[in-house]
Amino acid sequence: MRLSVIIITKNEAAHIEQCIASVAFADEIIVLDSGSTDDTCSRARRAGAKVFQSADWPGFGVQKNRALDYAQGQWVLSLDADERVGAALGAEIQRLLSADQAGQHPSFEAYEVSRLSCYAGRWMRHSGWHPDYLLRLFRRGKARFSDDLVHERVVPSGPIGRLQGLIYHYPYDSQATHIAKMSHYAEAAAQGLHARGKKIGMVGITVKMLWTFIRVYFLRRGFLDGRQGFILALMAASGNMFRYTQLWFLNEQIDWHPPSPDADEAAADKRAES
């Protein structure tokens, strides 16, 4: 078996069939689901994937390693459900695998792929979103995923190459989806930072938020992506604000329950007497 594709899912009914169809050339497609309440699993099965399920959610890195453990192919391609392999990339991967099978071993055992993402109906070619090289194709046994809760990465055992084709990415179906995902990722990132003992104050939160906007919109030329570039820079800054605000609350252990009205009135009486 030459190629296994691994995909982790939860409530990805809107995307999973198109994702699987884009890698129809693979020898097997592994879908590891973590409790979908829609018909993601049935759609994946109908599309030809082998579907497995996990009862818990340990974070992105661990979950992708679980999916990797199901793979049997000599090579593994990791995809997210909201991604599609472009035709040019598919042909490039097939040529590489055919050459490997014929004994013409490739120069590398892990490869990065460029990803082109869509935001609000526009392909984002700036804003730090492109070329967005990600290590996605590797020889099984020569790489594993990091154990990060979020923003996991493939850790190879040797040097890596680059492929020329594209992965097409559809991360957000709407503004509501963007906000929901941003909140989810921010919470996971804050928990990871808190576990590592990271601290932040009010000034730090403000600086990170402002710096994120400047980096995305100006340094990464988000202004060339039109109105979507401006909104994306604002959303990126907001995401950092969410992340570090949640970290601050975790560190401070704030009691959200307000004092009783009696205590407030007693304090007011004392202030009046003085």
C-alpha positions as CSV (number, residue, x, y, z in Angstrom):
1,M,0.0,0.0,0.0
2,R,1.6,3.3,-1.1
3,L,-0.4,6.1,0.4
4,S,-2.7,6.7,3.4
5,V,-4.5,9.9,3.9
6,I,-5.5,10.8,7.5
7,I,-8.2,13.3,8.5
8,I,-9.5,14.1,12.0
9,T,-13.1,15.4,12.2
10,K,-15.9,16.7,14.3
11,N,-19.1,18.0,12.7
12,E,-17.5,18.4,9.2
13,A,-20.4,17.2,7.2
14,A,-20.2,20.3,5.0
15,H,-16.6,19.5,3.9
16,I,-15.7,15.9,4.4
17,E,-17.0,14.5,1.0
18,Q,-15.2,17.1,-1.0
19,C,-12.0,16.6,1.0
20,I,-12.1,12.8,0.4
21,A,-12.9,13.2,-3.3
22,S,-9.8,15.3,-3.8
23,V,-7.6,12.4,-2.7
24,A,-9.4,9.6,-4.5
25,F,-6.0,8.5,-5.8
26,A,-5.0,7.3,-2.3
27,D,-4.9,3.7,-1.4
28,E,-6.7,4.3,1.9
29,I,-8.4,7.3,3.6
30,I,-8.5,7.2,7.4
31,V,-11.1,9.4,9.2
32,L,-10.9,9.6,13.0
33,D,-13.9,11.3,14.4
34,S,-14.3,12.7,17.9
35,G,-18.0,12.8,18.5
36,S,-19.7,14.4,15.6
37,T,-23.4,15.1,16.1
38,D,-24.1,15.6,12.4
39,D,-23.7,12.9,9.6
40,T,-19.9,13.4,9.1
41,C,-19.2,9.7,9.7
42,S,-21.9,8.3,7.4
43,R,-20.9,10.8,4.7
44,A,-17.2,9.8,5.1
45,R,-18.1,6.1,4.8
46,R,-20.2,6.6,1.7
47,A,-17.2,8.5,0.2
48,G,-15.0,5.5,0.7
49,A,-13.1,6.3,3.9
50,K,-12.4,4.0,6.8
51,V,-14.0,5.7,9.8
52,F,-12.9,5.3,13.4
53,Q,-14.2,7.1,16.5
54,S,-12.7,8.3,19.7
55,A,-14.7,8.9,22.9
56,D,-12.5,11.8,24.1
57,W,-10.7,14.9,22.8
58,P,-7.0,15.0,23.8
59,G,-6.0,17.9,21.5
60,F,-5.0,18.2,17.9
61,G,-1.5,16.7,18.1
62,V,-2.5,13.6,20.1
63,Q,-5.6,13.0,18.0
64,K,-3.6,13.2,14.7
65,N,-1.1,10.7,16.1
66,R,-4.0,8.4,16.8
67,A,-5.1,8.7,13.2
68,L,-1.6,8.1,12.1
69,D,-1.5,4.9,14.0
70,Y,-4.3,3.5,11.9
71,A,-2.5,4.2,8.6
72,Q,-0.9,1.3,6.7
73,G,0.6,3.0,3.7
74,Q,4.3,3.6,3.1
75,W,3.5,7.3,2.8
76,V,1.1,9.4,4.8
77,L,-0.7,12.6,3.7
78,S,-2.3,14.6,6.5
79,L,-5.3,16.8,5.7
80,D,-7.9,18.8,7.6
81,A,-11.5,18.2,6.6
82,D,-11.8,21.8,5.2
83,E,-9.0,21.3,2.8
84,R,-8.8,20.0,-0.8
85,V,-5.8,18.6,-2.7
86,G,-5.4,20.5,-6.0
87,A,-5.2,18.5,-9.2
88,A,-1.6,19.6,-9.8
89,L,-0.6,18.5,-6.3
90,G,-2.4,15.2,-6.6
91,A,-0.5,14.4,-9.8
92,E,2.8,15.5,-8.3
93,I,2.3,13.2,-5.3
94,Q,1.4,10.3,-7.5
95,R,4.6,10.8,-9.6
96,L,6.7,10.8,-6.4
97,L,5.1,7.7,-5.1
98,S,5.4,5.8,-8.4
99,A,9.1,6.7,-8.6
100,D,9.6,5.5,-5.0
101,Q,7.8,2.2,-5.8
102,A,10.1,1.8,-8.9
103,G,13.2,2.1,-6.7
104,Q,13.9,5.7,-7.6
105,H,13.8,6.9,-4.0
106,P,13.0,10.5,-3.5
107,S,15.6,12.9,-2.0
108,F,13.5,13.5,1.1
109,E,11.2,11.5,3.4
110,A,9.0,14.4,4.3
111,Y,7.6,17.2,2.2
112,E,6.0,20.6,2.8
113,V,3.1,21.8,0.8
114,S,1.9,25.3,0.1
115,R,-1.7,26.1,1.2
116,L,-4.0,28.7,-0.3
117,S,-6.9,29.8,1.9
118,C,-10.2,31.4,1.1
119,Y,-11.7,34.1,3.4
120,A,-15.0,35.8,2.8
121,G,-15.1,34.7,-0.9
122,R,-11.5,35.8,-1.7
123,W,-8.3,33.8,-2.0
124,M,-5.9,35.4,0.5
125,R,-2.5,35.7,-1.1
126,H,-1.0,38.0,1.5
127,S,-1.7,38.6,5.2
128,G,0.6,35.8,6.2
129,W,-1.8,33.3,4.8
130,H,0.2,32.4,1.7
131,P,2.3,30.6,0.7
132,D,1.8,29.0,4.1
133,Y,4.1,26.0,3.8
134,L,3.0,23.1,6.0
135,L,4.7,19.6,6.3
136,R,1.9,17.3,5.2
137,L,3.4,14.4,3.3
138,F,5.9,12.0,4.9
139,R,7.1,8.4,4.9
140,R,5.3,6.5,7.7
141,G,7.6,5.9,10.6
142,K,9.8,8.9,9.7
143,A,7.6,11.6,11.4
144,R,5.1,12.1,14.2
145,F,2.9,15.0,15.3
146,S,3.8,17.2,18.3
147,D,1.5,16.7,21.3
148,D,0.3,20.4,21.3
149,L,-3.3,21.0,22.1
150,V,-3.6,23.4,19.2
151,H,-1.2,24.5,16.4
152,E,0.3,21.0,16.3
153,R,3.1,20.3,13.8
154,V,4.7,17.4,12.1
155,V,8.1,16.6,13.5
156,P,10.3,14.7,10.9
157,S,13.4,12.7,11.6
158,G,15.4,14.2,8.7
159,P,15.6,17.0,6.2
160,I,12.4,18.0,4.3
161,G,11.6,19.0,0.7
162,R,8.9,21.0,-0.9
163,L,6.2,20.2,-3.4
164,Q,5.0,22.6,-6.0
165,G,1.2,22.0,-6.0
166,L,-1.4,23.5,-3.7
167,I,-3.7,22.5,-0.9
168,Y,-6.9,24.7,-1.1
169,H,-8.3,25.7,2.3
170,Y,-11.8,26.7,3.2
171,P,-11.5,27.5,6.9
172,Y,-14.7,29.5,7.6
173,D,-18.1,29.2,6.2
174,S,-19.3,32.4,7.7
175,Q,-18.3,35.2,10.2
176,A,-20.0,33.2,13.0
177,T,-17.9,30.2,12.1
178,H,-14.8,32.3,12.3
179,I,-15.6,33.7,15.7
180,A,-16.5,30.2,17.1
181,K,-13.3,28.7,15.8
182,M,-11.3,31.6,17.1
183,S,-12.8,31.3,20.5
184,H,-12.1,27.5,20.6
185,Y,-8.5,27.9,19.5
186,A,-7.9,30.8,21.9
187,E,-9.2,28.7,24.8
188,A,-7.0,25.8,23.9
189,A,-3.9,28.0,23.4
190,A,-4.5,29.8,26.7
191,Q,-4.7,26.5,28.5
192,G,-1.4,25.4,26.9
193,L,0.3,28.7,27.9
194,H,-1.1,28.4,31.4
195,A,0.2,24.9,31.8
196,R,3.7,26.1,30.8
197,G,3.6,28.8,33.5
198,K,3.2,31.8,31.2
199,K,2.1,35.2,32.6
200,I,0.7,38.3,31.1
201,G,-0.7,41.7,32.3
202,M,-3.0,44.4,30.8
203,V,-0.2,46.1,29.0
204,G,1.0,42.8,27.5
205,I,-2.5,42.0,26.2
206,T,-2.8,45.4,24.6
207,V,0.6,45.3,23.0
208,K,0.1,41.8,21.6
209,M,-3.3,42.8,20.1
210,L,-1.9,46.0,18.4
211,W,1.3,44.2,17.2
212,T,-0.8,41.4,15.6
213,F,-2.8,43.9,13.6
214,I,0.4,45.8,12.5
215,R,2.1,42.5,11.6
216,V,-0.8,41.1,9.5
217,Y,-2.0,44.3,7.8
218,F,1.2,46.1,7.2
219,L,4.2,43.8,7.5
220,R,2.5,40.9,5.8
221,R,0.8,43.2,3.3
222,G,-2.7,42.4,4.3
223,F,-3.8,45.7,2.7
224,L,-3.2,44.0,-0.7
225,D,-6.0,41.6,0.2
226,G,-8.6,44.4,0.1
227,R,-11.4,44.7,2.6
228,Q,-11.0,41.1,3.5
229,G,-7.4,41.8,4.5
230,F,-8.4,44.5,6.8
231,I,-11.1,42.4,8.5
232,L,-8.8,39.5,8.7
233,A,-6.2,41.7,10.5
234,L,-8.8,42.8,13.0
235,M,-9.9,39.3,13.6
236,A,-6.3,38.1,14.1
237,A,-5.8,40.9,16.7
238,S,-9.1,39.9,18.4
239,G,-8.0,36.3,18.5
240,N,-4.8,37.2,20.3
241,M,-6.8,39.4,22.7
242,F,-9.1,36.3,23.4
243,R,-6.1,34.1,23.9
244,Y,-4.2,36.3,26.3
245,T,-7.3,37.6,28.2
246,Q,-8.2,34.0,28.9
247,L,-4.6,33.3,30.0
248,W,-4.9,36.3,32.4
249,F,-8.1,35.0,33.9
250,L,-6.6,31.5,34.3
251,N,-3.6,33.0,36.1
252,E,-5.6,35.4,38.3
253,Q,-8.3,32.9,39.3
254,I,-10.9,35.6,39.2
255,D,-14.1,35.0,41.2
256,W,-16.9,35.9,38.9
257,H,-19.5,35.9,41.6
258,P,-20.1,39.5,42.7
259,P,-20.1,40.6,46.3
260,S,-23.5,40.8,48.0
261,P,-25.5,44.0,47.7
262,D,-25.4,44.3,51.5
263,A,-21.6,44.5,51.5
264,D,-21.7,47.2,48.8
265,E,-24.3,49.2,50.8
266,A,-22.3,48.9,54.0
267,A,-19.2,50.1,52.2
268,A,-21.2,53.1,50.8
269,D,-22.4,54.0,54.3
270,K,-18.8,54.0,55.6
271,R,-17.7,56.3,52.7
272,A,-20.6,58.6,53.5
273,E,-19.7,58.7,57.2
274,S,-16.1,59.7,56.4
